[in-house]
Amino acid sequence: MKTIQFREAICEAMSEEMRRDESVYLMGEEVAEYNGAYKASKGMLDEFGPKRVIDTPIAELGFAGIAVGSTMTGNRPIVEYMTFNFSLVGIDQIINNAAKIRQMSGGQFKCPIVFRGPTASAGQLGATHSQAFENWFANTPGLKVVVPSNPYDAKGLLKAAIRDDDPVIFMESEQMYGDKGEVPEGEYVLPIGVAEIKRKGEDVTIVSFGKIIKEAYKAADELEKEGISCEIIDLRTVRPMDRKTIIESVKKTNRLVVLEEAWPFGSVATEITYSVQAEAFDYLDAPVVKLNTADTPAPYSPVLLKEWLPNSEDVIKAVKKVLYQ
């Protein structure tokens, strides 16, 4: 094993797949000459050249469309958005073309493409740069949605996403690019659609994904001091969702808290809550509690932003609520 940063895990995954398959290429704003806005493509231009690591104008709709079209001529593009907030400019290409090519062509065309970049908040960036769209994309048949929380998962899942014959939305975090973690020295690929139990417990199940899961870990450490045992599930893939792992855990602990950095209405947490009440209602000893951001645009003020985001204290309160403490 070696210890590398999240950004390095992303770069290694892309580089390894580009060495493996000449049809894979990267395009996006500042991915080439600048080595990526977050240095996640550092050194790739030097290795692969300007035909495979392509700087684009600030025109998300245009380069998303070019990339989608290129899949029909045998290419496997990786499209980097500086933030998924900017993907809204190109969302027509993602929703109306990438997600539907296979079905609308009667299976004649596949669309092996990865759209990747940061999601959710990253500090004081204001309302239009702090949005989480996992549930938006996961609502679309034809798309897979992956949201890793650490370098090991990021590398293994990104390699799987690049090899996938369907479009994958791969969502990262600006605040995780510097995070360090262990990854194997050799090649490995993780399956899309499989959650992982990151911490085993007996009293309550906490389901989360992405960078906000760190708050669940903090809460679990504090609760352990009080004799409360938390099982933490990292969803890793929002769609397809690993409902089985969640249901089996809830059947053991009989209680569920869902932690998500997104607005509460129609969220991923809402879908999880429905699935559990539909498939494990008789096992629940308390109503499910879901923790989301406040139902407002993200504030710029650091004081308001702290209140807007769920944190470990909120998780502790939620756990004690489902335990009737």
Secondary structure as the mmCIF struct_conf table of DSSP 4:
data_model
#
loop_
_struct_conf.conf_type_id
_struct_conf.id
_struct_conf.beg_label_comp_id
_struct_conf.beg_label_asym_id
_struct_conf.beg_label_seq_id
_struct_conf.end_label_comp_id
_struct_conf.end_label_asym_id
_struct_conf.end_label_seq_id
STRN STRN1 LYS A 2 GLN A 5
HELX_RH_AL_P HELX_RH_AL_P1 PHE A 6 ARG A 20
TURN_TY1_P TURN_TY1_P1 GLU A 22 SER A 23
STRN STRN2 VAL A 24 GLY A 28
TURN_TY1_P TURN_TY1_P2 GLU A 29 GLU A 30
BEND BEND1 VAL A 31 ALA A 32
TURN_TY1_P TURN_TY1_P3 GLU A 33 TYR A 34
BEND BEND2 ASN A 35 ASN A 35
TURN_TY1_P TURN_TY1_P4 ALA A 37 TYR A 38
BEND BEND3 LYS A 39 LYS A 39
TURN_TY1_P TURN_TY1_P5 ALA A 40 GLY A 43
HELX_RH_AL_P HELX_RH_AL_P2 MET A 44 PHE A 48
TURN_TY1_P TURN_TY1_P6 PRO A 50 ARG A 52
STRN STRN3 VAL A 53 ASP A 55
BEND BEND4 ILE A 58 ILE A 58
HELX_RH_AL_P HELX_RH_AL_P3 GLU A 60 THR A 71
TURN_TY1_P TURN_TY1_P7 MET A 72 GLY A 74
STRN STRN4 ARG A 76 GLU A 80
BEND BEND5 MET A 82 THR A 83
TURN_TY1_P TURN_TY1_P8 PHE A 84 ASN A 85
HELX_RH_3T_P HELX_RH_3T_P1 PHE A 86 GLY A 90
HELX_RH_AL_P HELX_RH_AL_P4 ILE A 91 ASP A 92
HELX_RH_PI_P HELX_RH_PI_P1 GLN A 93 ALA A 98
TURN_TY1_P TURN_TY1_P9 ALA A 99 LYS A 100
HELX_RH_AL_P HELX_RH_AL_P5 ILE A 101 MET A 104
TURN_TY1_P TURN_TY1_P10 SER A 105 GLY A 107
BEND BEND6 GLN A 108 GLN A 108
STRN STRN5 VAL A 114 PRO A 118
BEND BEND7 ALA A 120 ALA A 120
BEND BEND8 GLY A 123 GLN A 124
HELX_RH_3T_P HELX_RH_3T_P2 ALA A 127 HIS A 129
BEND BEND9 SER A 130 SER A 130
HELX_RH_AL_P HELX_RH_AL_P6 GLU A 134 ALA A 138
TURN_TY1_P TURN_TY1_P11 ASN A 139 ASN A 139
BEND BEND10 THR A 140 THR A 140
TURN_TY1_P TURN_TY1_P12 PRO A 141 GLY A 142
STRN STRN6 LYS A 144 VAL A 146
BEND BEND11 ASN A 150 ASN A 150
HELX_RH_AL_P HELX_RH_AL_P7 PRO A 151 ARG A 163
BEND BEND12 ASP A 165 ASP A 166
STRN STRN7 VAL A 168 GLU A 172
TURN_TY1_P TURN_TY1_P13 GLU A 174 GLY A 178
STRN STRN8 LYS A 180 VAL A 183
BEND BEND13 GLU A 185 GLY A 186
HELX_LH_PP_P HELX_LH_PP_P1 LEU A 190 PRO A 191
TURN_TY1_P TURN_TY1_P14 ILE A 192 GLY A 193
STRN STRN9 GLU A 196 ARG A 199
BEND BEND14 GLU A 202 ASP A 203
STRN STRN10 VAL A 204 SER A 208
HELX_RH_3T_P HELX_RH_3T_P3 GLY A 210 ILE A 212
HELX_RH_AL_P HELX_RH_AL_P8 ILE A 213 GLU A 224
TURN_TY1_P TURN_TY1_P15 LYS A 225 GLY A 227
STRN STRN11 CYS A 230 ASP A 234
STRN STRN12 THR A 237 ARG A 239
TURN_TY1_P TURN_TY1_P16 PRO A 240 MET A 241
HELX_RH_AL_P HELX_RH_AL_P9 ARG A 243 THR A 253
STRN STRN13 LEU A 256 LEU A 259
BEND BEND15 GLU A 261 ALA A 262
BEND BEND16 PRO A 264 PRO A 264
TURN_TY1_P TURN_TY1_P17 PHE A 265 GLY A 266
HELX_RH_AL_P HELX_RH_AL_P10 VAL A 268 ALA A 280
HELX_RH_3T_P HELX_RH_3T_P4 PHE A 281 TYR A 283
BEND BEND17 ASP A 285 ALA A 286
STRN STRN14 VAL A 289 LEU A 291
BEND BEND18 ASP A 295 THR A 296
HELX_LH_PP_P HELX_LH_PP_P2 PRO A 297 PRO A 299
BEND BEND19 TYR A 300 SER A 301
HELX_RH_AL_P HELX_RH_AL_P11 PRO A 302 TRP A 308
BEND BEND20 LEU A 309 LEU A 309
HELX_RH_AL_P HELX_RH_AL_P12 SER A 312 VAL A 322
TURN_TY1_P TURN_TY1_P18 LEU A 323 TYR A 324
#
